[in-house]
Amino acid sequence: MKRIFLIYIFLFLINYCFGQNNKYTISGYVQEEISGENLIGVSVYDKATYKGSTTNQYGFYSLTLPEGEYDVVYSFIGLKSITKRIELNKDLRINASLKEDVIVTEEVQVTGERQDKNVESSEMGQIRVNVEKIKKIPVILGEIDVLKTAQLLPGIQSGGEGSAGLYVRGGGPDQNLILLDEATVYNANHLFGFFSVFNADAIKDINIIKGGMPAKYGGRLSSVLDISMKEGNNKKYETEGGIGLISSKLTFQGPIKKNKSSFIISGRRTYIDILASPFLNKPGNAFAGSGYYFYDLTTKVNYKISDKDRIFLSGYFGRDVFNFVNTNNNIKIKIPWGNATTAFRWNHLFSDKLFVNTSLIFTDYRFAFDIEQRAIEGGTFQLNIFSGINDWNTKVDFLYQPNPKHTVRFGTNFIYHRFTPGNATGRVGDVDFSPDNIFRQYSNEGALYLSDDIIISDVLKVHAGIRYSSFQHSGDIRVRNYLLNELTLNNDNYRHIEPRLSARYFINPTSSIKAAYTENYQYIHLANTSSVSLPTDLWVPSSSKIEPKHSKQYALGYFKNLKNNDYEVSIEGYYKEMTNLIEYKEGILPEDNSNTSSDDSFHFGTGDSYGVELLIQKNKGKTTGWLGYTWSKTTRYFDSINNGFSFPAKYDRRHDLSLVTTYELSKKWTLSGVFVYSTGNTATLPEQRYVIDGDVYTEYTERNGYRMDAYHRLDLAATYHKERKKKKIIVLPDGSEEITEKKARLQTSWTFSIYNVYSRQNPYFIYFALEDVTAQGNGSIEDGGLVPKAYQVSIFPIIPSVTWNFKF
Amino acid sequence: MKKYILFLIILFISCQKEIDIDLLSSNNQIVVEGVIEQNMPPYVLLTKSVGFFEPVTEEGFKDIFLKDAIVSVERDDGWKIDLIDWNDSIPELSYPIYAPSDALTGNYSNFSKLGYKYKLNIKWYDESQNDTIEVNSITSIPNMPTPPLDCVWVKKAEGNGVKDHHCYIWVQYSDPDTLGNSLIITYKRLEGTRKDNFFQKFIELARTDIIANGKTFQVYFATEPSKEDEDNDNWLGGFNSRRDSAGILLDADVVLFKFAQVDMKSYKFWRSFERSGGSKGNPFSEPMNLVSNINGGLGVWTGYGAAYYEVEIDTTTVKEGNELYQPINIIEIF
């Protein structure tokens, strides 16, 4: 109650500061006409002065202007802009629908575009990606992947060949906040990182924030990927799907009650296991029953209760399952893992100027490794290792737009985390090794934030924000000390202030400079024993021994639009410093901490990253796409690693370039291409070898001290879509016939793509092996017949693929 | 587990090629393989590491053994003994082993006792660096309960491809109700199809009681495949054949079964030794060094609280835990 009272006091003060009596507000929702989907990021502005606003995540906008007559423009790339003549002498609620921009005329483009957001906004390091656009970009095995598209943007690097992992401005994969309809997705990868968990057919919009993180977001150091799911067509039923080389997908959407409520349900499953089963399940094959598959299901319903209230319920469920069977020794292994999320959200309009969204979110990630070996009658051995994290999350986010000069956001967020950092149960025969209690850790993470986008003058705009975050354990953490053979208890609380500032200064109407400073704290950590994100990685909370990660980022950029905003150019420089980064101590394995806390398993260190990013985008015309280039350097400092000397981060790359283009050749054919080039990945090489117990072992030295060959690749794709038409014969009163053509209900398209066109053998990893150099093949370490050699392994040569998509 | 992930990923592998890598030269390090066990004299094998791509010749291999080192073992109450190079007095030994001068005849039941800590000190003059290198390490012989096992017996193996004469050793073990009890379990075939000169590793060499603390349970031990089995197969074939040939002791074998408690630092070394196979060439692994307990060097200095059982591989064999076999000398525990 006290909090609500304070909010009202706050609103009153803001209203007092900003309020002027002769101003009125136009507000409402903007949607796509055909599907009724709310549109995110639509520019709504006064044509004469360019003063305006944009629609938020829920398609809502609010624009307050002095009394008068206005031509208000609603503009969104890819859709036809509309202009509404408005006489503003009272508060107005105007909902708008935008149509597909079938015929793009020069006139529409000129009058329909405002000064572009690229130059105008105070945001830095933010990119909004349209899903329809990325569907035309070539991808491996025809699997459209939003995360892999994100990797093509400057400042965002992949984890290596085929990996969907993200490394943003020198940050690790755990430093990205990946949100699906506001629910955190803890492991965004299928198939050990080769594919992301997001089914592009169910996704509407992706907002990527790699620097200058607004105060609304927190809990991670490096980036935010805010992914919004489609709401479902609220006008008509629609089915679409695709059949690809390794997976197929199907989406069904439609109105529950026209213009009031709709649903979408979308599923995807791979069939590598089904394709391989005739070979694996041959009689006598010991591996019959082995296989791998993943599937995911995305669903959402929404209901418009009134003009002021709307509710959404969205969910995601995905699993990867790897089965390994060997009947020769009666071993069965099953490794299932995956995410589940549910988000209930309620949009409410307190007034035309005050929008609030309240969310209740549940998210769960779990991993299990189950092994069963039946060796002797009655002597079955079973081991089950499981880990995971789940969150109960509540959020209240206010958006207050008192006038075009202020966009105020404030709100609160509370997350109850439950960590299951690694438990094991086992059974041999009749003896059960299940621990009395499953070891879990519980934490509360809270935040309050306030930010304002302030237009100070015609040339200066500032985003000022502050986030107050806190983290505490509910319950004690058990720490096992093996050397002293005892359990101790500890707990700790953390509270921090995180300032977020950015500013834009217009040099002239088509160019601006921007600067940003952000501080972030991250209270949960991903502990990984390997160089890439694996499902076995554990999330662990901060404690008295594991302090929260902290980063400070400074950025400065120059933004320029050319040729009537056809081209957007930006060049950004950044410097980021990070503290309390964690790495596993050498020789630690996740099972060391089974059923207990892993607080003593880590080394702690710092890191820094700096770089320059160039982005040239073309969003309009027959040829669209972008060129991104990053020069960067990322270093880590750990007292206990690399003998205390600094070392390059695993994904430190000096140069990273990507060129993405799409060309509309004709109404039927669209061509696209991607070229990427980056400095080679780092690797840690062996320095010495020695003999223990008759076997040769290796001593590695300088961490990430070796640089593999550069990575480069060209991908091409062609999409064929011929609009199917239905003829209708109408008999006119005079007896003659008139034939009319109408768009057929079933529409299909083919996507042909070639990954790695010139079959470049990009290094995936290097390994060392002793090669027998004797003619007889019986060399040994003693007689010099075994010689150590280095080998480079490449995966994914040229891979053509074809996907058939349909919609009806 | 990473092995299975690697198995999956390998399906995608398109090609590999040999590459040339220039490594910076670095100094060689002393490598220790040292053991102290209750009632037995300590012994140490000393070698040195070599540059990774340094060619090894037959002569060069002999050079990795360290001669003329000064080695001593000191108990935590100050009792100290010196170890000498037995290769000097028994040239038939193909490599130098450091042990007390009376290692074969002396009684070490007073010096090597359960519950004590032992510090190993080594000094060696490295001609290549023109410097004396000193390394040391402390281990302890854990104070194990007597008898450590409740019972030992033999059962026939079962499953596809398993033959009638394939057997397993089974034990019933009551883990003490203290955390961190760690074990190294090995065997040596005394008679039968193959005789072993040294103790051999079971597939799971090092075990600790993270999930079994304080429990009484029955467990069997599977043997490592023979070296020949591995050499005769390619990688994927090896994957199969290792599994196929694992876990096999043959009836009519006579096996000396060693069940030894070790301290946590030694356990961590042997665990890393056992697991390092999984990270060799695995693209997902950070390169893993063995977790040595030698200060200034590589390798391990292990104290064993050991119990031995002579087990006839016969399904009628059942031994009570207190039917211990008492080894006579250092050769038997080697």
HADDOCK unambig.tbl for C-alpha pairs under 7 A between the chains (distance, minus, plus):
assign (segid A and resid 327 and name CA) (segid B and resid 160 and name CA) 6.24 0.50 0.50
assign (segid A and resid 328 and name CA) (segid B and resid 159 and name CA) 6.37 0.50 0.50
assign (segid A and resid 328 and name CA) (segid B and resid 160 and name CA) 4.58 0.50 0.50
assign (segid A and resid 328 and name CA) (segid B and resid 161 and name CA) 5.69 0.50 0.50
assign (segid A and resid 328 and name CA) (segid B and resid 244 and name CA) 6.55 0.50 0.50
assign (segid A and resid 329 and name CA) (segid B and resid 159 and name CA) 5.92 0.50 0.50
assign (segid A and resid 329 and name CA) (segid B and resid 160 and name CA) 6.46 0.50 0.50
assign (segid A and resid 329 and name CA) (segid B and resid 243 and name CA) 6.91 0.50 0.50
assign (segid A and resid 329 and name CA) (segid B and resid 244 and name CA) 6.74 0.50 0.50
assign (segid A and resid 330 and name CA) (segid B and resid 159 and name CA) 6.21 0.50 0.50
assign (segid A and resid 375 and name CA) (segid B and resid 157 and name CA) 6.51 0.50 0.50
assign (segid A and resid 375 and name CA) (segid B and resid 158 and name CA) 5.68 0.50 0.50
assign (segid A and resid 375 and name CA) (segid B and resid 159 and name CA) 6.65 0.50 0.50
assign (segid A and resid 376 and name CA) (segid B and resid 157 and name CA) 5.96 0.50 0.50
assign (segid A and resid 376 and name CA) (segid B and resid 158 and name CA) 5.38 0.50 0.50
assign (segid A and resid 424 and name CA) (segid B and resid 211 and name CA) 6.69 0.50 0.50
assign (segid A and resid 425 and name CA) (segid B and resid 211 and name CA) 6.76 0.50 0.50
assign (segid A and resid 428 and name CA) (segid B and resid 218 and name CA) 6.71 0.50 0.50
assign (segid A and resid 428 and name CA) (segid B and resid 219 and name CA) 6.71 0.50 0.50
assign (segid A and resid 431 and name CA) (segid B and resid 217 and name CA) 5.84 0.50 0.50
assign (segid A and resid 433 and name CA) (segid B and resid 211 and name CA) 6.07 0.50 0.50
assign (segid A and resid 433 and name CA) (segid B and resid 212 and name CA) 5.74 0.50 0.50
assign (segid A and resid 435 and name CA) (segid B and resid 211 and name CA) 6.85 0.50 0.50
assign (segid A and resid 482 and name CA) (segid B and resid 179 and name CA) 6.88 0.50 0.50
assign (segid A and resid 482 and name CA) (segid B and resid 180 and name CA) 5.50 0.50 0.50
assign (segid A and resid 483 and name CA) (segid B and resid 264 and name CA) 6.81 0.50 0.50
assign (segid A and resid 485 and name CA) (segid B and resid 179 and name CA) 5.68 0.50 0.50
assign (segid A and resid 485 and name CA) (segid B and resid 180 and name CA) 6.46 0.50 0.50
assign (segid A and resid 529 and name CA) (segid B and resid 285 and name CA) 6.92 0.50 0.50
assign (segid A and resid 529 and name CA) (segid B and resid 286 and name CA) 6.89 0.50 0.50
assign (segid A and resid 530 and name CA) (segid B and resid 284 and name CA) 5.19 0.50 0.50
assign (segid A and resid 530 and name CA) (segid B and resid 285 and name CA) 4.52 0.50 0.50
assign (segid A and resid 530 and name CA) (segid B and resid 286 and name CA) 5.17 0.50 0.50
assign (segid A and resid 531 and name CA) (segid B and resid 284 and name CA) 5.61 0.50 0.50
assign (segid A and resid 531 and name CA) (segid B and resid 285 and name CA) 6.10 0.50 0.50
assign (segid A and resid 531 and name CA) (segid B and resid 286 and name CA) 5.78 0.50 0.50
assign (segid A and resid 532 and name CA) (segid B and resid 284 and name CA) 6.18 0.50 0.50
assign (segid A and resid 587 and name CA) (segid B and resid 272 and name CA) 6.20 0.50 0.50
assign (segid A and resid 587 and name CA) (segid B and resid 288 and name CA) 6.82 0.50 0.50
assign (segid A and resid 587 and name CA) (segid B and resid 291 and name CA) 6.02 0.50 0.50
assign (segid A and resid 594 and name CA) (segid B and resid 210 and name CA) 6.74 0.50 0.50
assign (segid A and resid 684 and name CA) (segid B and resid 287 and name CA) 6.78 0.50 0.50
assign (segid A and resid 686 and name CA) (segid B and resid 52 and name CA) 6.49 0.50 0.50
assign (segid A and resid 687 and name CA) (segid B and resid 51 and name CA) 6.03 0.50 0.50
assign (segid A and resid 687 and name CA) (segid B and resid 52 and name CA) 5.29 0.50 0.50
assign (segid A and resid 688 and name CA) (segid B and resid 49 and name CA) 5.97 0.50 0.50
assign (segid A and resid 688 and name CA) (segid B and resid 50 and name CA) 5.33 0.50 0.50
assign (segid A and resid 688 and name CA) (segid B and resid 51 and name CA) 4.48 0.50 0.50
assign (segid A and resid 688 and name CA) (segid B and resid 52 and name CA) 4.51 0.50 0.50
assign (segid A and resid 689 and name CA) (segid B and resid 49 and name CA) 5.45 0.50 0.50
assign (segid A and resid 689 and name CA) (segid B and resid 50 and name CA) 5.53 0.50 0.50
assign (segid A and resid 689 and name CA) (segid B and resid 51 and name CA) 6.34 0.50 0.50
assign (segid A and resid 689 and name CA) (segid B and resid 52 and name CA) 5.27 0.50 0.50
assign (segid A and resid 690 and name CA) (segid B and resid 48 and name CA) 6.74 0.50 0.50
assign (segid A and resid 690 and name CA) (segid B and resid 49 and name CA) 4.47 0.50 0.50
assign (segid A and resid 690 and name CA) (segid B and resid 50 and name CA) 6.41 0.50 0.50
assign (segid A and resid 698 and name CA) (segid B and resid 289 and name CA) 6.79 0.50 0.50
assign (segid A and resid 699 and name CA) (segid B and resid 289 and name CA) 5.52 0.50 0.50
assign (segid A and resid 700 and name CA) (segid B and resid 287 and name CA) 6.77 0.50 0.50
assign (segid A and resid 700 and name CA) (segid B and resid 289 and name CA) 6.34 0.50 0.50
assign (segid A and resid 765 and name CA) (segid B and resid 283 and name CA) 5.66 0.50 0.50
assign (segid A and resid 767 and name CA) (segid B and resid 281 and name CA) 4.63 0.50 0.50
assign (segid A and resid 768 and name CA) (segid B and resid 281 and name CA) 6.52 0.50 0.50
assign (segid A and resid 782 and name CA) (segid B and resid 58 and name CA) 5.53 0.50 0.50
assign (segid A and resid 782 and name CA) (segid B and resid 61 and name CA) 5.55 0.50 0.50
assign (segid A and resid 783 and name CA) (segid B and resid 57 and name CA) 5.65 0.50 0.50
assign (segid A and resid 783 and name CA) (segid B and resid 58 and name CA) 4.10 0.50 0.50
assign (segid A and resid 784 and name CA) (segid B and resid 56 and name CA) 4.77 0.50 0.50
assign (segid A and resid 784 and name CA) (segid B and resid 57 and name CA) 4.20 0.50 0.50
assign (segid A and resid 784 and name CA) (segid B and resid 58 and name CA) 5.55 0.50 0.50
assign (segid A and resid 787 and name CA) (segid B and resid 55 and name CA) 6.85 0.50 0.50
assign (segid A and resid 788 and name CA) (segid B and resid 53 and name CA) 6.03 0.50 0.50
assign (segid A and resid 790 and name CA) (segid B and resid 18 and name CA) 5.77 0.50 0.50
assign (segid A and resid 790 and name CA) (segid B and resid 19 and name CA) 5.61 0.50 0.50
assign (segid A and resid 790 and name CA) (segid B and resid 20 and name CA) 6.75 0.50 0.50
assign (segid A and resid 791 and name CA) (segid B and resid 16 and name CA) 6.44 0.50 0.50
assign (segid A and resid 791 and name CA) (segid B and resid 17 and name CA) 5.42 0.50 0.50
assign (segid A and resid 791 and name CA) (segid B and resid 18 and name CA) 4.29 0.50 0.50
assign (segid A and resid 791 and name CA) (segid B and resid 19 and name CA) 5.54 0.50 0.50
assign (segid A and resid 792 and name CA) (segid B and resid 16 and name CA) 5.40 0.50 0.50
assign (segid A and resid 792 and name CA) (segid B and resid 17 and name CA) 5.38 0.50 0.50
assign (segid A and resid 792 and name CA) (segid B and resid 18 and name CA) 6.20 0.50 0.50
assign (segid A and resid 792 and name CA) (segid B and resid 19 and name CA) 6.44 0.50 0.50
assign (segid A and resid 793 and name CA) (segid B and resid 15 and name CA) 5.98 0.50 0.50
assign (segid A and resid 793 and name CA) (segid B and resid 16 and name CA) 4.20 0.50 0.50
assign (segid A and resid 793 and name CA) (segid B and resid 17 and name CA) 6.63 0.50 0.50
assign (segid A and resid 794 and name CA) (segid B and resid 13 and name CA) 6.58 0.50 0.50
assign (segid A and resid 794 and name CA) (segid B and resid 14 and name CA) 6.18 0.50 0.50
assign (segid A and resid 794 and name CA) (segid B and resid 15 and name CA) 5.55 0.50 0.50
assign (segid A and resid 794 and name CA) (segid B and resid 16 and name CA) 5.96 0.50 0.50
assign (segid A and resid 795 and name CA) (segid B and resid 12 and name CA) 6.15 0.50 0.50
assign (segid A and resid 795 and name CA) (segid B and resid 13 and name CA) 4.75 0.50 0.50
assign (segid A and resid 795 and name CA) (segid B and resid 14 and name CA) 4.93 0.50 0.50
assign (segid A and resid 795 and name CA) (segid B and resid 15 and name CA) 6.68 0.50 0.50
assign (segid A and resid 796 and name CA) (segid B and resid 12 and name CA) 6.96 0.50 0.50
assign (segid A and resid 796 and name CA) (segid B and resid 14 and name CA) 6.31 0.50 0.50
assign (segid A and resid 797 and name CA) (segid B and resid 14 and name CA) 6.53 0.50 0.50
